[in-house]
Amino acid sequence: MDALTARRPRRSAPPLLRRMLTGAVAFAAAIGLAGCIGAGPGSDTGGANGQNSQGGAVTSDPSTPIIDHGDPDGELVAFYGDSYTIGTALSDPEAERWPALISEERGWREFNPSLNGLGFVNQRGDRDLPGQIIAAKPDIVVVTMGLNDNFSYDGGADEIHAAIDRDLDRLHEKLPDARFIVVEPFWYQDERPDSLAQIIRWVHAAAERIGADWVSGASHWMDGAAKRGVLADDGLHPNAAGHADFARRMDAALTRLGLPATR
C-alpha cells in the first residue's frame, strides 16, 4: 500500500464523505483505497508544457513496461487510471487485471502506468502520466480516471473540472491519430456521493469535446460487489473475479464501439 496523505476538506464534506472520514475505522478505510485516496487539491497536477504547477521540471517513471500478451505486433494501448486499472489487491496484477485480460483477448500491447490513488488532481506530485502516455505513442488511449477526485471535491471542484479538461485536451492534442476511449469513472460501493455524478458529467463532456468514445455505466460495476463475490479482502477493490467481470463488461462495451476481439 502506498503511503498517502489524506487532506481534510476546507468546507464541510458531503454526508457520505463525512461518515467515511469520521473516526479511526473510517479514516483507515479512507486512506486505504490502496492509494485510491491521495493528496488533495493542493497537490501538483503537472502542466501541459512539461512542467509542474510550481514551474519545475516534471519527473516521470520510464520503467513502465509494454506487455505484448503474446502478440508483439499488436496495437499499443495505453491505460490511464488508478488502482482499479493497475490491479491493486491482485496476486498477479499483470495477468489478472482487466486491462491485461482485454489486451490478451484483442492481441493488444498494454502500456499501463496507472497509479494507486491517482486522480485528475489527487496524488499527482511530480508525476506526469499524460506525458508518459504521449511519449509511448499509443494507437489507443483508455482513460479510467475520476474515482479519487471525489475525496477532494469539497473545496476543490473547480480545480478538478479544469484538470479533467487539461488532461484530455493535452492528450488529444499531442496524440491526434490515437483513438480515445473514455470510461465513466469507477466507484467502489453502492452508496454514491453527489460529487460522483458531477465528475461523471465533466469527464463525459470532455470526452465528447475531443471526439472520444464513451463507455457508460462503469460507476455501477462494483454495485453489490460483496454479495456477488467480486470484492477483494480489503473491502475496497475488485478481486480476480471482479477484474474478470470488469473485463467482460469492457469487452461488451468495446464490441459495441466497433472493437471486436481479434484473437
C-alpha positions as CSV (number, residue, x, y, z in Angstrom):
1,M,0.0,0.0,0.0
2,D,1.3,3.4,-0.9
3,A,2.0,5.9,1.9
4,L,-0.7,8.5,1.3
5,T,-1.7,11.8,2.8
6,A,-5.5,12.5,3.2
7,R,-6.3,16.2,3.3
8,R,-9.2,17.4,5.3
9,P,-11.7,19.4,3.1
10,R,-11.8,23.1,3.6
11,R,-15.5,23.1,3.9
12,S,-18.0,20.5,5.2
13,A,-17.8,17.3,3.2
14,P,-20.9,15.7,1.7
15,P,-22.7,13.3,4.2
16,L,-21.1,10.2,2.7
17,L,-17.6,11.5,2.8
18,R,-18.1,12.9,6.4
19,R,-19.0,9.4,7.5
20,M,-16.0,8.0,5.7
21,L,-13.7,10.5,7.3
22,T,-15.1,10.3,10.9
23,G,-13.5,8.0,13.5
24,A,-10.4,5.8,13.3
25,V,-12.0,2.9,11.4
26,A,-13.5,5.2,8.8
27,F,-10.2,7.1,8.4
28,A,-8.3,3.8,7.9
29,A,-10.7,2.9,5.2
30,A,-10.4,6.4,3.6
31,I,-6.6,6.3,3.3
32,G,-6.6,2.6,2.4
33,L,-8.2,2.6,-1.0
34,A,-4.6,1.3,-1.5
35,G,-3.9,4.6,-2.8
36,C,-7.4,5.3,-4.1
37,I,-7.3,8.4,-1.9
38,G,-4.3,10.6,-2.4
39,A,-3.2,14.1,-1.8
40,G,-5.9,16.7,-2.3
41,P,-6.4,19.8,-4.5
42,G,-3.1,21.3,-3.3
43,S,-1.1,18.6,-5.0
44,D,0.9,19.2,-8.2
45,T,-1.0,18.3,-11.3
46,G,1.7,18.5,-14.0
47,G,1.4,21.0,-16.7
48,A,0.8,20.7,-20.4
49,N,4.2,22.2,-21.2
50,G,6.2,19.5,-19.4
51,Q,6.5,21.5,-16.2
52,N,4.7,21.1,-12.9
53,S,2.5,23.7,-11.3
54,Q,5.4,25.2,-9.4
55,G,7.4,25.6,-12.7
56,G,9.9,22.8,-12.0
57,A,10.6,20.0,-14.5
58,V,8.2,17.1,-14.3
59,T,9.7,13.8,-13.5
60,S,8.1,10.6,-14.8
61,D,8.8,6.9,-14.3
62,P,10.4,5.5,-17.5
63,S,10.3,1.9,-16.2
64,T,6.6,1.1,-17.1
65,P,6.8,-2.0,-19.3
66,I,5.0,-2.6,-22.5
67,I,3.4,-6.0,-22.2
68,D,2.6,-7.7,-25.5
69,H,0.4,-10.5,-24.1
70,G,1.7,-12.8,-26.8
71,D,1.4,-10.5,-29.9
72,P,4.4,-8.3,-30.3
73,D,2.8,-6.7,-33.4
74,G,-0.5,-5.8,-31.7
75,E,-1.8,-2.3,-31.3
76,L,-0.3,-0.4,-28.5
77,V,-2.9,0.6,-25.9
78,A,-2.3,3.0,-23.0
79,F,-4.4,2.8,-19.9
80,Y,-4.6,5.9,-17.8
81,G,-6.1,5.2,-14.4
82,D,-5.8,4.4,-10.7
83,S,-5.7,1.3,-8.5
84,Y,-8.8,-0.2,-10.3
85,T,-6.8,-0.2,-13.5
86,I,-3.3,-1.1,-12.2
87,G,-4.8,-4.1,-10.3
88,T,-4.3,-3.3,-6.7
89,A,-5.1,-6.3,-4.3
90,L,-4.5,-8.9,-7.1
91,S,-1.8,-11.6,-6.5
92,D,-0.6,-11.3,-10.2
93,P,-1.8,-7.9,-11.5
94,E,0.0,-8.1,-14.9
95,A,-2.0,-11.3,-15.7
96,E,-5.3,-10.8,-13.7
97,R,-6.2,-7.1,-14.1
98,W,-8.9,-6.3,-16.6
99,P,-6.6,-4.3,-18.9
100,A,-4.5,-7.4,-19.3
101,L,-7.5,-9.6,-19.9
102,I,-8.9,-7.5,-22.7
103,S,-5.5,-6.9,-24.1
104,E,-4.9,-10.6,-24.4
105,E,-8.3,-11.1,-25.9
106,R,-7.6,-8.5,-28.6
107,G,-3.9,-9.0,-29.2
108,W,-3.1,-5.6,-27.8
109,R,0.2,-4.5,-26.3
110,E,-0.6,-3.0,-22.9
111,F,1.1,0.2,-21.6
112,N,-0.3,0.7,-18.1
113,P,1.4,3.5,-16.0
114,S,-1.7,3.8,-13.8
115,L,-1.0,4.5,-10.1
116,N,-2.7,3.9,-6.7
117,G,-4.6,6.9,-5.6
118,L,-4.3,8.8,-8.8
119,G,-6.9,11.3,-9.8
120,F,-7.1,14.3,-12.1
121,V,-5.8,16.3,-9.1
122,N,-5.3,13.6,-6.4
123,Q,-1.9,12.1,-5.7
124,R,-0.1,13.8,-8.6
125,G,3.1,15.0,-7.0
126,D,5.7,15.4,-9.8
127,R,4.1,12.6,-11.8
128,D,3.2,13.2,-15.4
129,L,1.3,10.2,-16.6
130,P,-0.1,12.0,-19.6
131,G,3.5,12.8,-20.6
132,Q,4.4,9.1,-20.3
133,I,1.5,8.1,-22.4
134,I,2.3,10.8,-25.1
135,A,5.9,9.5,-25.2
136,A,4.7,5.9,-25.7
137,K,2.8,7.0,-28.9
138,P,-0.1,4.5,-28.4
139,D,-2.7,3.6,-31.0
140,I,-5.5,3.7,-28.4
141,V,-5.8,5.5,-25.1
142,V,-8.2,4.2,-22.5
143,V,-9.0,6.8,-19.7
144,T,-10.5,5.5,-16.5
145,M,-9.9,8.4,-14.1
146,G,-12.1,10.3,-11.6
147,L,-12.8,8.0,-8.7
148,N,-10.3,9.5,-6.3
149,D,-11.1,13.1,-7.1
150,N,-14.4,12.6,-5.2
151,F,-12.3,12.8,-2.0
152,S,-11.1,16.3,-2.9
153,Y,-14.3,17.6,-4.4
154,D,-15.4,19.8,-1.5
155,G,-13.2,22.8,-1.8
156,G,-11.5,21.5,-5.0
157,A,-14.3,21.2,-7.5
158,D,-13.1,23.9,-9.8
159,E,-9.6,22.5,-9.9
160,I,-10.9,19.1,-10.7
161,H,-13.0,20.4,-13.6
162,A,-10.1,22.3,-15.0
163,A,-7.7,19.3,-14.6
164,I,-10.1,17.0,-16.5
165,D,-10.2,19.4,-19.4
166,R,-6.5,20.0,-19.3
167,D,-5.5,16.3,-19.3
168,L,-7.9,15.2,-22.1
169,D,-7.2,18.2,-24.3
170,R,-3.4,17.7,-23.9
171,L,-3.6,14.0,-24.7
172,H,-5.8,14.6,-27.7
173,E,-3.6,17.5,-29.0
174,K,-0.3,15.5,-28.7
175,L,-1.8,12.2,-30.0
176,P,-4.0,13.4,-32.9
177,D,-4.0,10.0,-34.6
178,A,-4.9,7.9,-31.5
179,R,-8.3,6.6,-30.7
180,F,-9.6,7.7,-27.3
181,I,-11.9,5.6,-25.2
182,V,-13.0,7.4,-22.0
183,V,-14.7,5.2,-19.4
184,E,-17.3,6.6,-16.9
185,P,-15.4,6.9,-13.6
186,F,-15.5,3.8,-11.5
187,W,-17.0,3.8,-8.0
188,Y,-16.4,1.3,-5.2
189,Q,-19.7,1.0,-3.2
190,D,-23.4,1.2,-3.6
191,E,-23.8,4.5,-1.8
192,R,-22.8,7.4,-4.1
193,P,-21.9,11.0,-3.2
194,D,-23.3,13.8,-5.2
195,S,-19.8,14.7,-6.4
196,L,-19.7,11.5,-8.4
197,A,-22.5,12.5,-10.7
198,Q,-20.9,15.9,-11.3
199,I,-17.4,14.4,-12.0
200,I,-19.0,11.9,-14.4
201,R,-20.7,14.8,-16.3
202,W,-17.4,16.7,-16.5
203,V,-15.5,13.7,-17.8
204,H,-18.2,12.9,-20.3
205,A,-18.3,16.5,-21.6
206,A,-14.5,16.5,-22.1
207,A,-14.7,13.1,-23.9
208,E,-17.3,14.4,-26.2
209,R,-15.3,17.6,-26.9
210,I,-12.3,15.6,-28.1
211,G,-14.4,13.1,-30.0
212,A,-13.6,10.2,-27.7
213,D,-15.7,7.1,-27.5
214,W,-17.6,6.9,-24.2
215,V,-18.2,3.8,-22.0
216,S,-21.2,4.4,-19.8
217,G,-22.3,2.7,-16.6
218,A,-18.9,1.8,-15.2
219,S,-19.6,3.6,-11.9
220,H,-22.0,0.8,-11.2
221,W,-19.7,-2.1,-12.0
222,M,-19.0,-2.7,-8.3
223,D,-22.6,-2.5,-7.2
224,G,-23.4,-5.4,-4.8
225,A,-19.7,-6.5,-5.1
226,A,-19.6,-8.3,-1.7
227,K,-22.7,-10.3,-2.4
228,R,-21.5,-11.2,-5.9
229,G,-18.1,-12.4,-4.6
230,V,-16.1,-9.9,-6.6
231,L,-14.7,-7.8,-3.7
232,A,-11.1,-8.2,-2.5
233,D,-10.4,-8.8,1.1
234,D,-9.6,-5.1,1.7
235,G,-13.2,-4.4,1.1
236,L,-12.4,-1.7,-1.5
237,H,-11.1,-3.2,-4.7
238,P,-12.2,-5.8,-7.1
239,N,-10.6,-9.2,-6.7
240,A,-9.6,-11.5,-9.6
241,A,-13.2,-12.4,-10.2
242,G,-14.1,-8.7,-10.1
243,H,-11.5,-7.9,-12.7
244,A,-12.8,-10.8,-14.9
245,D,-16.2,-9.2,-14.5
246,F,-14.9,-5.8,-15.5
247,A,-13.2,-7.4,-18.5
248,R,-16.4,-9.0,-19.6
249,R,-18.3,-5.7,-19.3
250,M,-15.5,-3.7,-21.0
251,D,-15.3,-6.4,-23.8
252,A,-19.0,-5.9,-24.5
253,A,-18.7,-2.1,-24.5
254,L,-15.7,-2.2,-26.9
255,T,-17.5,-4.6,-29.2
256,R,-20.4,-2.1,-29.3
257,L,-17.9,0.6,-30.2
258,G,-16.7,-1.5,-33.2
259,L,-13.6,-3.0,-31.5
260,P,-14.4,-6.8,-31.5
261,A,-11.8,-9.3,-30.3
262,T,-9.2,-10.0,-32.9
263,R,-7.9,-13.3,-31.4
